[in-house]
Amino acid sequence: MHRNGKKTPLIVVKSLLFSASRRATRDFRAEYARKHLAEHNRMNSNPVQVRGRKKLERIW
């Protein structure tokens, strides 16, 4: 509600919800990308990668 006691117009409420939703999506995508890149960089920085019981070595 506004300070004068009137209700907030529905269009304003919808736009606020949309921007909050968009911000949450943006934050989620940024966090996912950061984790994915960290995982990718960690795996590529090891000369010997171990996945399960199989040992893979890099050949240059």
C-alpha positions in Angstrom: 0.0 0.0 0.0 1.0 3.6 -0.6 1.5 6.0 2.2 -1.8 7.6 1.6 -3.7 4.3 2.1 -4.4 3.5 -1.5 -3.5 0.1 -3.0 -0.5 -0.2 -5.3 -1.7 -0.5 -8.9 -1.6 -4.1 -10.2 0.7 -3.2 -13.1 3.3 -1.9 -10.6 3.0 -5.1 -8.5 3.4 -7.3 -11.6 6.4 -5.4 -12.9 8.1 -5.6 -9.4 7.5 -9.4 -9.3 8.9 -9.7 -12.8 12.0 -7.8 -12.0 12.5 -9.8 -8.8 12.0 -13.0 -10.7 14.5 -11.9 -13.5 17.1 -11.0 -10.9 16.7 -14.4 -9.2 17.1 -16.1 -12.5 20.2 -14.0 -13.3 21.8 -14.7 -10.0 21.1 -18.4 -10.4 22.6 -18.5 -13.9 25.7 -16.6 -12.7 26.2 -19.0 -9.8 25.7 -22.0 -12.0 28.2 -20.6 -14.6 30.7 -19.9 -11.8 30.5 -23.4 -10.4 30.6 -25.0 -13.8 33.7 -23.0 -14.8 35.4 -23.8 -11.5 34.8 -27.5 -12.0 36.0 -27.3 -15.6 39.2 -25.4 -14.6 39.9 -27.7 -11.7 39.6 -30.8 -13.9 41.8 -29.3 -16.6 44.5 -28.2 -14.3 45.2 -31.7 -13.0 47.8 -33.6 -15.1 46.3 -36.9 -14.1 42.5 -37.1 -13.9 40.8 -39.7 -11.9 37.2 -40.6 -12.7 35.7 -43.5 -10.8 38.3 -46.3 -10.9 39.6 -45.4 -14.3 42.8 -43.3 -14.5 43.1 -41.0 -17.5 46.4 -39.4 -18.3 46.9 -36.4 -20.6 49.0 -37.0 -23.7 50.5 -33.9 -25.1 
